[in-house]
Amino acid sequence: MYKNYKIFAIIPVKKKSSRLKNKNFLKIRGKTLFKITLDYAKKSKIFDQIIISSDDKSLKKFEEKNVYFHFRKKKL
């Protein structure tokens, strides 16, 4: 019954955080918070697709099989 459903992970990554500057790009044990989140989503193997939604076009380099980039406006 549920075989036709796809499970998506949407990872929102804002370029400039308001309270903690560049929060998503701060390094924790050598990896950025964004990269840690992306790695855990891939490692879980429960998502059919992972979508990175950001106002920072430089994150497009993380596109690969089942990982897609969605550019959104800064005011969102």
Buried (B, 14 or more C-beta within 10 A) or exposed (E): EEEEEEEEBEBBBBBEEEEEEEBBBEEEEEEBBBBBBBEEBBEEEEBEEBBBBBBBEEBEEBEEEBBBBEEEEEEE
